[in-house]
Amino acid sequence: MKRRDFLKASAACGMGLSLTGLAAGVSAEKSAVSKPNIVFIMADDLGFGDLGCYGNPVVQSPNIDTFAQNSQTLTQYYSAGPVCKPTRVSFLTGKYPYKTGSRMTVDGRDPSLDVGFFPKILQQAGYTTKVAGKWHVGHFPGGMDIIGFDEWSVCAPGGWCDYWDYTIHTKGNTEPSNGKYSTDMITESGLEFIERNQDNPFFLYLAYTAPHFPLQAPEEDIDPFRDNSDLEEGTKVVYGMIKRMDHGIGQILAKLKAKGLYDNTMVVFTSDNGPRFGAYKGLSQERYNGHLAGQKSYTLEGGIKVPAIVHWPQKYNCPCSYYPYMMHTVDWFKTLLTVAGADIPQGTDIDGDCYVDYLLNCKKGDDTKRYWSFNNVRPTSKSNSAMRDGDWKLNRPAIESFKRWDQPADLPLPDDIPDYELYRIDKDPFEKNDISDEYPEKTKEMIRDFENWFDAVMKKHRELNS
């Protein structure tokens, strides 16, 4: 789909599509009478402009593009953080990253086991659960079953792994790779899990490492891009990595259909943060990202606005092909548990909302405020922080020294702390015009709101790490 058609369709959805009600009938397939399966696919460092269905004319993602044509495409979906770990922690807990006790800093912390993880609730609701691929949530003595995974096949416990030479971590065992490209290993692990669990409800968290560095892909997947002089050399490899992942996702979708499970499975595809543009071993990864400002590690749109595509089980009648309103990583906790028919524990202090009704009715969520803050040195509201309040966005630019891994945790703040900026994302999606001087009262209001939020989550962060 061309970008202009994509944007026109998105606008059409915003003009008032409505839900006609839940379908009275369900699929006659064997799976339709059971609880819906859930397959959640998360790419790594895949940007808003890294797919054909999001307007990229060069990348080859035919399986995801076809999937999008028959699903619901979100045009204002945001990751919980501009880097990997914060988003993955928030996905599993429904909480803002710092609120879990976790932080990805030079003196990092893992999330507390006390915050609650939704796979555990799915287990209690009768689901078999598995994560395959990248973990990067934290180290849990005894394994991932303590937070609700029956199985795991992980090649990247931390931030990344070599795509050919890696270690596979499974329940009670570790073994070296056999030379298989890791993207293929992740796909095959998912296929095997679906085969074994086709007669029972399951949750499969398929966490691909692509297209995160190191820049490695099979030669045949890079070949279609080699002669394109408009692409950076690193981008050619990135697109090859995406091409290979797209092939694997096509295999997963084909498996669900072949087993008669697709109509009773919720499939979500998204990414953990925006693309990294810096050079890797001299190879630039600069590329199209929907003209958004910023990249991975920044709270500008390019670092946190990412693709998201939802295929609903057939029993939900969803007439809305595009969802033009904001949704955030923290919102999956209640949304997926609701789809599964699982009980949401009371008193869990979840930050996200249930988006089933909003997505199906193509209407804006009631809670339109969402927050971000990320710095490598230590948590601070003085750098690289943002807030959305409806169409308004408050952003505090990054202090570059606070985004470095080679700085001490007690690095003092500079004298020239950046001022907050204000944008109207509906009118200025590329964050070109700071309007804080034009709307001083709105700016002050959002600064107060953000600072109160930051103080509250850091108070919880300190309690969990005391």
Phi, psi and omega in degrees: 000133178288153184301318182295324177292322179300314182290323177297317179295321178299317180294322180298321178298319182293346182277001169128033171295145182226160181281135179267000179111160178294140179296137182288325181258161176234171181302145178279358179295160184299333185277346192291337182274352183264176175296148179296139169283160178228123173242115182248115184252122179239119173278170186238114181067029177270122185273172181301331182256020186265012180229151176299320182289351173250024169098003180277119184276354187251314183301151179249104180226055188298325182288317177293322180296316177294319175304317181294323181298332182251018183224200180245121182259127180265131184254354174225055179262138185235136172284156182287341179212162178274006175223176194296297191301314181304318181294317182292323176294315181295322178302315185280341186246340184073016182237155172298146189308309183297332183290346179269356186090354182272148167204141181259079183231181179297335173241063191300161178227148174266158179295149178286144176291347182281349187279340179090134181233132188292334176302328177296321179291323177296320176303315181295338179269006175099011181269144167267135191235147178208145168241135178229132176113241183267138179258280175052046175245318179162169178261123180240111179306130181097347176108177186281353177294340181293338178249009169115016176254123177288326183221156171208145173225092190248128177255346180227084178298327178255220189284333184195169174210158172296142184282347180245324186245096185215171176249135178264121179259118176236176182297112177079012184203150169226143179209149180289155177294158181258021180094359179285137176302131191297327177300320178292322178299317180297315178300312182296325177297320177293318179299317181294322179295317178297317180301316183285338187242021185295340183263003181222152179297139181221157172238118179245116176261103185259100188254087180293149176271347180281147357259038176299148176299160005289148183283097183217131177206153174303143184304322183294338179273338176276331187309317182299345185249354188299322186269006180274102184288348179279348183261142171293154182297320177294324179296326177300321179288318178304315180292329174294321178295319178294319179301317181292318178297319178302319177299317179296320179295323175300322178294320179297313181295320178296323179296315179300320180290318181297328181269004180071028185253343190300319183289348178241028181231130170273121179244126178240134172239132178203192180223162183273339180186179181285181186280151173268125183260346183295164180285142173240114183051044177083359182256118180285141176251014179303132183195176180297132175220044177066020179066017180285150177282145175084182182204190177311139177087354178251147178273007167293166187305322183295341179268340188232345178269120188223166177294152170205130182228134185235124169257121182270145171304151188300333183292345174264126177267101184251104181276357187264104182285334179231138177246110189266006183255168185287138168220156190223156181309320183297343183281350181287330184307300181288327182296310183290322178295324178294316177300322181283351183072023181269154179282134175271117184302139177283148176073020181272353174056049179285136181278333184273174181243165172275123185255012180301308182294320181296314182292316182292326180267359182052052179233157183291141177295153182289324180264103187261012180255129176220154191226152177217147170199128179209128174214140183287326185291305177193161178297133175202145176274358185275357185208141169050058183224151184207163177211138169253136172227092188063232180278351180276141174227128174260132179222133173253118183301158183283141164275112191301324180295334180278357177257010182259144178277344186263019178254152179288154182295339180260021179306125181289150176292145178287167179289327184263070178290131184295145177281156174293148174243154181233135180225155168253103187295330179293328181259338185222067185294345182260009175052053181265335189236105176287119183248023181298326179289331179282333182232067184296324182290319177296320178298313179297319180299315182288327176297315178299316181297313181296314182296322176296318177298313182300316179299321182291315182289327179287330174298315177295321179301316180292322179299317182287339180255007181284000000 
